[in-house]
Amino acid sequence: MPKLAAPLTEAQIRALEPRATRYCVADGNGLVIEIMTTGTKVWRFRYSLNGKRQPLVTIGDYRMISLRVARAKAQKYAEMVTNGVSPIATARRDRGVESKVEVLREAAELYLATEMAGKSAEYQRTTRRALEKDVLPTLGAKSIKTVTADDIRTICDQIKSRGSPKMALHTRNAVKRLYEYLIARQLATANPAELIPARFIATPDSRTRVLAADEMGTMLRAIYASNIRRPLKLALHLLVLTMVRKSDIVEAAWSEFSLNAARWTIPAARMNKGRDHVVYLPHQAVTLLRELQETKASRNFVFPSVRGDDRPIAKSTLNQAVKSLGLDVEHFVLHDFRRTAATHLREMGQPSHPIEKALAHTVKDTPGRAAHAEHAAEQRQTLQLWADFVDTQIESGRQGVTG
């Protein structure tokens, strides 16, 4: 049996440096990566047949074959060995399929076939569309290394001229990620899309990222299964449930909550619109807050700094917590939770008014106490529906995650 090894990550592989003599690092299941004295990295398969160690089988150049694909090939070869068959001939045929990547079209095809293969169907579709509709018809025949920032900027300007600034930004980002992939595999030395700041293509409010239901479940299960501090896990969960801004959660004070009434009143001094904002808490949020209250480390703040002084956590703390998870959730920032919630609620047929109120957007209210009570009931119902939906996504695919 192949010697067990701790699985490698792409970051670890990229960090491997050449030495005076070539050497191998194991990934597991017979898969190793050999680092040559020149810095070239080659996937190999190590195995024994009929009780005898066999020469390494070459899978291919790391620049051409992703970690995921290399593992799949190693698994195929390991199954052949189990059946008493040498994988040498099969590996030779597999290598013949790999073409030399020189022009952008070939690079894009390799990227879509390897790196993108494990992404969601929707993410693959939008990335492929961005590249095939606007980038490859113009730049597909150009050498990878001769594509310039001006080339990318021209394409983005053409897309913007069609009245689609968000698509222009999405296209620039797709090219940027493509070149990050190529640079990691030493097929390119510079990223032309990186030289074009996003703010020159579309404004911040042009973001359209919405987490799919399964992505949301994956993220929250990963958060609870991680080793980040329990209060930060609950803070991220509350950020999803309440549809508030990150700063609202970070600076939340115990004096703002009435847990018996399931209500959180964020004072006007902390709101962009200059007036109080009431969050009608779903029962899941109340449960999380009661846990925090039982173990609270500050008289004032729900999420105090661990430094001991009575002040809230830093605004970057939650971002860093999510980043530390290394999740495969593309092009995402915490603020996208709000858009995600609003989008799914609309798809569930919820009216616009309670959704906009939950987001603290300006909405023209009907005057009168009865109307106010009716709107409050609508908002409470909407947030409870959202929390129940989030629960469903967490439980879907959960495998013993208890936090």
C-alpha positions as a Python dict, from the first residue, in 0.01 Angstrom:
ca = {
    (1, 'M'): (0, 0, 0),
    (2, 'P'): (125, 355, -69),
    (3, 'K'): (260, 533, 236),
    (4, 'L'): (6, 765, 394),
    (5, 'A'): (89, 1134, 371),
    (6, 'A'): (-75, 1460, 474),
    (7, 'P'): (-259, 1595, 167),
    (8, 'L'): (-91, 1890, 0),
    (9, 'T'): (-256, 2221, -82),
    (10, 'E'): (-205, 2440, -388),
    (11, 'A'): (-38, 2702, -166),
    (12, 'Q'): (211, 2447, -31),
    (13, 'I'): (294, 2324, -380),
    (14, 'R'): (353, 2677, -510),
    (15, 'A'): (588, 2741, -215),
    (16, 'L'): (812, 2440, -289),
    (17, 'E'): (1156, 2568, -391),
    (18, 'P'): (1427, 2390, -595),
    (19, 'R'): (1728, 2243, -416),
    (20, 'A'): (2072, 2130, -521),
    (21, 'T'): (1922, 1790, -606),
    (22, 'R'): (1571, 1707, -713),
    (23, 'Y'): (1332, 1576, -448),
    (24, 'C'): (976, 1447, -407),
    (25, 'V'): (694, 1548, -173),
    (26, 'A'): (408, 1303, -119),
    (27, 'D'): (41, 1393, -139),
    (28, 'G'): (-94, 1044, -59),
    (29, 'N'): (-237, 743, -245),
    (30, 'G'): (90, 713, -437),
    (31, 'L'): (80, 1068, -573),
    (32, 'V'): (401, 1269, -536),
    (33, 'I'): (526, 1592, -686),
    (34, 'E'): (892, 1605, -788),
    (35, 'I'): (1072, 1938, -777),
    (36, 'M'): (1355, 1955, -1026),
    (37, 'T'): (1672, 2161, -977),
    (38, 'T'): (1540, 2402, -1240),
    (39, 'G'): (1224, 2466, -1037),
    (40, 'T'): (999, 2263, -1268),
    (41, 'K'): (743, 2057, -1079),
    (42, 'V'): (626, 1721, -1212),
    (43, 'W'): (349, 1493, -1087),
    (44, 'R'): (457, 1129, -1046),
    (45, 'F'): (285, 810, -928),
    (46, 'R'): (473, 580, -688),
    (47, 'Y'): (366, 217, -660),
    (48, 'S'): (467, -143, -603),
    (49, 'L'): (357, -439, -816),
    (50, 'N'): (386, -804, -714),
    (51, 'G'): (567, -695, -399),
    (52, 'K'): (836, -502, -584),
    (53, 'R'): (883, -124, -594),
    (54, 'Q'): (843, 1, -951),
    (55, 'P'): (993, 309, -1120),
    (56, 'L'): (793, 629, -1079),
    (57, 'V'): (523, 683, -1339),
    (58, 'T'): (507, 1034, -1480),
    (59, 'I'): (162, 1195, -1468),
    (60, 'G'): (263, 1533, -1610),
    (61, 'D'): (385, 1887, -1558),
    (62, 'Y'): (227, 2072, -1264),
    (63, 'R'): (183, 2375, -1489),
    (64, 'M'): (-53, 2169, -1705),
    (65, 'I'): (-228, 1953, -1446),
    (66, 'S'): (-406, 2078, -1136),
    (67, 'L'): (-384, 1909, -796),
    (68, 'R'): (-742, 1784, -833),
    (69, 'V'): (-676, 1627, -1172),
    (70, 'A'): (-345, 1473, -1056),
    (71, 'R'): (-524, 1310, -764),
    (72, 'A'): (-792, 1171, -995),
    (73, 'K'): (-525, 1017, -1220),
    (74, 'A'): (-336, 874, -922),
    (75, 'Q'): (-660, 717, -801),
    (76, 'K'): (-716, 560, -1144),
    (77, 'Y'): (-362, 422, -1151),
    (78, 'A'): (-390, 291, -793),
    (79, 'E'): (-702, 95, -891),
    (80, 'M'): (-514, -56, -1185),
    (81, 'V'): (-231, -161, -954),
    (82, 'T'): (-482, -321, -716),
    (83, 'N'): (-597, -534, -1009),
    (84, 'G'): (-238, -631, -1086),
    (85, 'V'): (-207, -410, -1394),
    (86, 'S'): (84, -173, -1457),
    (87, 'P'): (-34, 186, -1523),
    (88, 'I'): (268, 279, -1737),
    (89, 'A'): (99, 249, -2078),
    (90, 'T'): (-216, 426, -1961),
    (91, 'A'): (-14, 712, -1811),
    (92, 'R'): (177, 749, -2138),
    (93, 'R'): (-151, 781, -2331),
    (94, 'D'): (-285, 1029, -2074),
    (95, 'R'): (23, 1247, -2115),
    (96, 'G'): (-28, 1250, -2490),
    (97, 'V'): (-363, 1419, -2436),
    (98, 'E'): (-197, 1716, -2265),
    (99, 'S'): (-118, 1981, -2529),
    (100, 'K'): (139, 2254, -2501),
    (101, 'V'): (-32, 2571, -2388),
    (102, 'E'): (92, 2880, -2571),
    (103, 'V'): (-205, 3094, -2674),
    (104, 'L'): (-484, 3231, -2459),
    (105, 'R'): (-755, 3007, -2605),
    (106, 'E'): (-557, 2695, -2514),
    (107, 'A'): (-492, 2838, -2169),
    (108, 'A'): (-860, 2909, -2114),
    (109, 'E'): (-955, 2557, -2224),
    (110, 'L'): (-703, 2407, -1980),
    (111, 'Y'): (-828, 2634, -1700),
    (112, 'L'): (-1193, 2545, -1762),
    (113, 'A'): (-1118, 2173, -1787),
    (114, 'T'): (-904, 2150, -1473),
    (115, 'E'): (-930, 2431, -1221),
    (116, 'M'): (-1298, 2505, -1288),
    (117, 'A'): (-1413, 2143, -1296),
    (118, 'G'): (-1484, 2130, -925),
    (119, 'K'): (-1679, 2457, -908),
    (120, 'S'): (-2056, 2489, -905),
    (121, 'A'): (-2238, 2457, -1238),
    (122, 'E'): (-2352, 2819, -1220),
    (123, 'Y'): (-2002, 2949, -1149),
    (124, 'Q'): (-1861, 2745, -1438),
    (125, 'R'): (-2133, 2877, -1670),
    (126, 'T'): (-2078, 3245, -1588),
    (127, 'T'): (-1700, 3214, -1613),
    (128, 'R'): (-1714, 3030, -1944),
    (129, 'R'): (-1963, 3284, -2080),
    (130, 'A'): (-1740, 3578, -1982),
    (131, 'L'): (-1436, 3427, -2152),
    (132, 'E'): (-1604, 3287, -2463),
    (133, 'K'): (-1834, 3581, -2537),
    (134, 'D'): (-1593, 3876, -2513),
    (135, 'V'): (-1236, 3770, -2438),
    (136, 'L'): (-1148, 3475, -2661),
    (137, 'P'): (-1301, 3605, -2987),
    (138, 'T'): (-1062, 3901, -2964),
    (139, 'L'): (-760, 3765, -2776),
    (140, 'G'): (-786, 3388, -2813),
    (141, 'A'): (-514, 3364, -3078),
    (142, 'K'): (-268, 3587, -2887),
    (143, 'S'): (24, 3442, -2696),
    (144, 'I'): (-42, 3422, -2322),
    (145, 'K'): (256, 3644, -2253),
    (146, 'T'): (166, 3916, -2504),
    (147, 'V'): (-182, 3998, -2369),
    (148, 'T'): (-168, 4346, -2214),
    (149, 'A'): (-368, 4551, -1966),
    (150, 'D'): (-479, 4769, -2258),
    (151, 'D'): (-624, 4459, -2429),
    (152, 'I'): (-833, 4380, -2121),
    (153, 'R'): (-931, 4743, -2068),
    (154, 'T'): (-1053, 4771, -2429),
    (155, 'I'): (-1273, 4464, -2385),
    (156, 'C'): (-1415, 4600, -2059),
    (157, 'D'): (-1488, 4935, -2223),
    (158, 'Q'): (-1673, 4760, -2505),
    (159, 'I'): (-1887, 4570, -2254),
    (160, 'K'): (-1958, 4890, -2060),
    (161, 'S'): (-2064, 5059, -2384),
    (162, 'R'): (-2340, 4799, -2406),
    (163, 'G'): (-2468, 4927, -2071),
    (164, 'S'): (-2326, 4635, -1869),
    (165, 'P'): (-2066, 4765, -1620),
    (166, 'K'): (-2124, 4471, -1386),
    (167, 'M'): (-2052, 4224, -1665),
    (168, 'A'): (-1740, 4423, -1755),
    (169, 'L'): (-1615, 4384, -1398),
    (170, 'H'): (-1706, 4015, -1395),
    (171, 'T'): (-1513, 3964, -1719),
    (172, 'R'): (-1207, 4145, -1585),
    (173, 'N'): (-1222, 3925, -1273),
    (174, 'A'): (-1253, 3608, -1481),
    (175, 'V'): (-937, 3702, -1675),
    (176, 'K'): (-761, 3792, -1350),
    (177, 'R'): (-835, 3448, -1200),
    (178, 'L'): (-732, 3278, -1525),
    (179, 'Y'): (-392, 3448, -1511),
    (180, 'E'): (-350, 3371, -1142),
    (181, 'Y'): (-390, 3006, -1240),
    (182, 'L'): (-138, 3042, -1525),
    (183, 'I'): (117, 3222, -1308),
    (184, 'A'): (90, 2949, -1041),
    (185, 'R'): (181, 2697, -1312),
    (186, 'Q'): (461, 2912, -1454),
    (187, 'L'): (279, 2953, -1785),
    (188, 'A'): (265, 3331, -1740),
    (189, 'T'): (478, 3583, -1553),
    (190, 'A'): (239, 3877, -1518),
    (191, 'N'): (-134, 3931, -1473),
    (192, 'P'): (-261, 4199, -1716),
    (193, 'A'): (-607, 4218, -1554),
    (194, 'E'): (-453, 4291, -1214),
    (195, 'L'): (-324, 4622, -1348),
    (196, 'I'): (-681, 4750, -1396),
    (197, 'P'): (-837, 4858, -1063),
    (198, 'A'): (-1194, 4734, -1022),
    (199, 'R'): (-1314, 5085, -933),
    (200, 'F'): (-1227, 5201, -1286),
    (201, 'I'): (-1466, 4947, -1434),
    (202, 'A'): (-1769, 4951, -1206),
    (203, 'T'): (-1872, 5124, -884),
    (204, 'P'): (-1886, 4937, -550),
    (205, 'D'): (-2265, 4912, -566),
    (206, 'S'): (-2232, 4716, -888),
    (207, 'R'): (-2164, 4394, -698),
    (208, 'T'): (-2404, 4116, -787),
    (209, 'R'): (-2261, 3820, -592),
    (210, 'V'): (-2532, 3604, -442),
    (211, 'L'): (-2449, 3283, -258),
    (212, 'A'): (-2635, 2981, -388),
    (213, 'A'): (-2828, 2785, -124),
    (214, 'D'): (-2570, 2504, -118),
    (215, 'E'): (-2280, 2753, -93),
    (216, 'M'): (-2444, 2910, 213),
    (217, 'G'): (-2485, 2573, 378),
    (218, 'T'): (-2127, 2477, 297),
    (219, 'M'): (-1995, 2802, 443),
    (220, 'L'): (-2189, 2786, 770),
    (221, 'R'): (-2108, 2418, 827),
    (222, 'A'): (-1740, 2498, 768),
    (223, 'I'): (-1759, 2789, 1012),
    (224, 'Y'): (-1900, 2570, 1288),
    (225, 'A'): (-1657, 2287, 1215),
    (226, 'S'): (-1355, 2522, 1229),
    (227, 'N'): (-1134, 2606, 1525),
    (228, 'I'): (-1212, 2979, 1528),
    (229, 'R'): (-1347, 3115, 1857),
    (230, 'R'): (-1706, 3023, 1938),
    (231, 'P'): (-1823, 3389, 1968),
    (232, 'L'): (-1695, 3458, 1615),
    (233, 'K'): (-1886, 3158, 1482),
    (234, 'L'): (-2202, 3296, 1640),
    (235, 'A'): (-2128, 3646, 1510),
    (236, 'L'): (-2104, 3518, 1152),
    (237, 'H'): (-2423, 3316, 1194),
    (238, 'L'): (-2603, 3622, 1332),
    (239, 'L'): (-2474, 3830, 1042),
    (240, 'V'): (-2648, 3590, 806),
    (241, 'L'): (-2973, 3565, 1006),
    (242, 'T'): (-3029, 3935, 1078),
    (243, 'M'): (-2941, 4084, 736),
    (244, 'V'): (-2758, 4373, 906),
    (245, 'R'): (-2425, 4524, 807),
    (246, 'K'): (-2101, 4386, 946),
    (247, 'S'): (-2040, 4701, 1154),
    (248, 'D'): (-2383, 4659, 1317),
    (249, 'I'): (-2282, 4315, 1445),
    (250, 'V'): (-1928, 4415, 1542),
    (251, 'E'): (-2043, 4716, 1749),
    (252, 'A'): (-2358, 4556, 1894),
    (253, 'A'): (-2416, 4647, 2260),
    (254, 'W'): (-2622, 4448, 2511),
    (255, 'S'): (-2828, 4758, 2590),
    (256, 'E'): (-2974, 4743, 2237),
    (257, 'F'): (-3138, 4404, 2284),
    (258, 'S'): (-3468, 4294, 2432),
    (259, 'L'): (-3438, 3918, 2402),
    (260, 'N'): (-3773, 3850, 2570),
    (261, 'A'): (-3938, 4060, 2299),
    (262, 'A'): (-3702, 3918, 2031),
    (263, 'R'): (-3607, 4269, 1923),
    (264, 'W'): (-3280, 4449, 1855),
    (265, 'T'): (-3288, 4828, 1823),
    (266, 'I'): (-2977, 4969, 1658),
    (267, 'P'): (-2957, 5337, 1760),
    (268, 'A'): (-2964, 5616, 1505),
    (269, 'A'): (-2606, 5716, 1594),
    (270, 'R'): (-2484, 5391, 1438),
    (271, 'M'): (-2710, 5394, 1132),
    (272, 'N'): (-2633, 5547, 792),
    (273, 'K'): (-2984, 5693, 764),
    (274, 'G'): (-2970, 5868, 1100),
    (275, 'R'): (-3265, 5689, 1265),
    (276, 'D'): (-3314, 5382, 1482),
    (277, 'H'): (-3337, 5049, 1305),
    (278, 'V'): (-3537, 4766, 1461),
    (279, 'V'): (-3440, 4407, 1385),
    (280, 'Y'): (-3716, 4157, 1466),
    (281, 'L'): (-3511, 3860, 1575),
    (282, 'P'): (-3602, 3508, 1461),
    (283, 'H'): (-3594, 3248, 1737),
    (284, 'Q'): (-3263, 3106, 1605),
    (285, 'A'): (-3097, 3445, 1658),
    (286, 'V'): (-3240, 3473, 2010),
    (287, 'T'): (-3093, 3131, 2094),
    (288, 'L'): (-2748, 3240, 1974),
    (289, 'L'): (-2767, 3565, 2170),
    (290, 'R'): (-2875, 3389, 2490),
    (291, 'E'): (-2569, 3165, 2463),
    (292, 'L'): (-2350, 3472, 2423),
    (293, 'Q'): (-2525, 3639, 2716),
    (294, 'E'): (-2459, 3343, 2946),
    (295, 'T'): (-2087, 3357, 2875),
    (296, 'K'): (-2049, 3728, 2810),
    (297, 'A'): (-1706, 3876, 2869),
    (298, 'S'): (-1815, 4241, 2859),
    (299, 'R'): (-2088, 4442, 3027),
    (300, 'N'): (-2128, 4653, 2716),
    (301, 'F'): (-2039, 4471, 2395),
    (302, 'V'): (-2179, 4147, 2258),
    (303, 'F'): (-1850, 4073, 2081),
    (304, 'P'): (-1575, 4228, 2294),
    (305, 'S'): (-1208, 4235, 2206),
    (306, 'V'): (-1000, 3957, 2361),
    (307, 'R'): (-747, 4218, 2474),
    (308, 'G'): (-946, 4275, 2789),
    (309, 'D'): (-1033, 4642, 2744),
    (310, 'D'): (-1402, 4713, 2706),
    (311, 'R'): (-1427, 4767, 2335),
    (312, 'P'): (-1563, 4559, 2046),
    (313, 'I'): (-1367, 4333, 1816),
    (314, 'A'): (-1192, 4499, 1524),
    (315, 'K'): (-1395, 4543, 1205),
    (316, 'S'): (-1152, 4316, 1021),
    (317, 'T'): (-1188, 4027, 1267),
    (318, 'L'): (-1481, 3855, 1097),
    (319, 'N'): (-1320, 3889, 753),
    (320, 'Q'): (-1002, 3730, 886),
    (321, 'A'): (-1200, 3450, 1052),
    (322, 'V'): (-1370, 3357, 723),
    (323, 'K'): (-1046, 3392, 527),
    (324, 'S'): (-873, 3151, 765),
    (325, 'L'): (-1118, 2877, 667),
    (326, 'G'): (-981, 2860, 313),
    (327, 'L'): (-1329, 2806, 173),
    (328, 'D'): (-1382, 2744, -197),
    (329, 'V'): (-1641, 3021, -226),
    (330, 'E'): (-1543, 3246, -514),
    (331, 'H'): (-1560, 3625, -535),
    (332, 'F'): (-1735, 3667, -197),
    (333, 'V'): (-1729, 3933, 77),
    (334, 'L'): (-1932, 3940, 398),
    (335, 'H'): (-2152, 4224, 277),
    (336, 'D'): (-2284, 3982, 10),
    (337, 'F'): (-2484, 3804, 283),
    (338, 'R'): (-2736, 4091, 267),
    (339, 'R'): (-2786, 4064, -109),
    (340, 'T'): (-2802, 3686, -76),
    (341, 'A'): (-3081, 3706, 181),
    (342, 'A'): (-3281, 3961, -17),
    (343, 'T'): (-3248, 3762, -341),
    (344, 'H'): (-3360, 3432, -190),
    (345, 'L'): (-3650, 3596, -6),
    (346, 'R'): (-3775, 3753, -329),
    (347, 'E'): (-3746, 3417, -502),
    (348, 'M'): (-3963, 3277, -220),
    (349, 'G'): (-4230, 3531, -312),
    (350, 'Q'): (-4182, 3767, -19),
    (351, 'P'): (-4302, 4128, -70),
    (352, 'S'): (-4045, 4402, -120),
    (353, 'H'): (-4143, 4622, 177),
    (354, 'P'): (-4033, 4394, 466),
    (355, 'I'): (-3717, 4295, 281),
    (356, 'E'): (-3613, 4658, 226),
    (357, 'K'): (-3696, 4742, 589),
    (358, 'A'): (-3485, 4448, 709),
    (359, 'L'): (-3197, 4590, 504),
    (360, 'A'): (-3253, 4933, 666),
    (361, 'H'): (-3324, 5085, 327),
    (362, 'T'): (-3549, 5391, 305),
    (363, 'V'): (-3910, 5282, 251),
    (364, 'K'): (-4216, 5503, 253),
    (365, 'D'): (-4426, 5382, 547),
    (366, 'T'): (-4801, 5411, 577),
    (367, 'P'): (-4872, 5632, 882),
    (368, 'G'): (-5074, 5503, 1176),
    (369, 'R'): (-5024, 5263, 1465),
    (370, 'A'): (-5216, 4978, 1298),
    (371, 'A'): (-5006, 5005, 983),
    (372, 'H'): (-4687, 5013, 1191),
    (373, 'A'): (-4790, 4696, 1376),
    (374, 'E'): (-4873, 4528, 1046),
    (375, 'H'): (-4534, 4619, 898),
    (376, 'A'): (-4357, 4495, 1213),
    (377, 'A'): (-4541, 4162, 1185),
    (378, 'E'): (-4440, 4137, 818),
    (379, 'Q'): (-4075, 4202, 901),
    (380, 'R'): (-4080, 3947, 1183),
    (381, 'Q'): (-4236, 3687, 954),
    (382, 'T'): (-3985, 3760, 677),
    (383, 'L'): (-3681, 3725, 902),
    (384, 'Q'): (-3819, 3405, 1055),
    (385, 'L'): (-3876, 3262, 709),
    (386, 'W'): (-3518, 3351, 618),
    (387, 'A'): (-3378, 3194, 936),
    (388, 'D'): (-3572, 2873, 870),
    (389, 'F'): (-3435, 2868, 514),
    (390, 'V'): (-3080, 2911, 646),
    (391, 'D'): (-3136, 2626, 894),
    (392, 'T'): (-3241, 2401, 608),
    (393, 'Q'): (-2918, 2478, 419),
    (394, 'I'): (-2704, 2409, 727),
    (395, 'E'): (-2872, 2075, 790),
    (396, 'S'): (-2851, 1974, 424),
    (397, 'G'): (-2533, 1769, 398),
    (398, 'R'): (-2441, 1812, 766),
    (399, 'Q'): (-2222, 1527, 886),
    (400, 'G'): (-2176, 1545, 1257),
    (401, 'V'): (-2095, 1916, 1270),
    (402, 'T'): (-2171, 2035, 1622),
    (403, 'G'): (-1942, 2338, 1652),
}
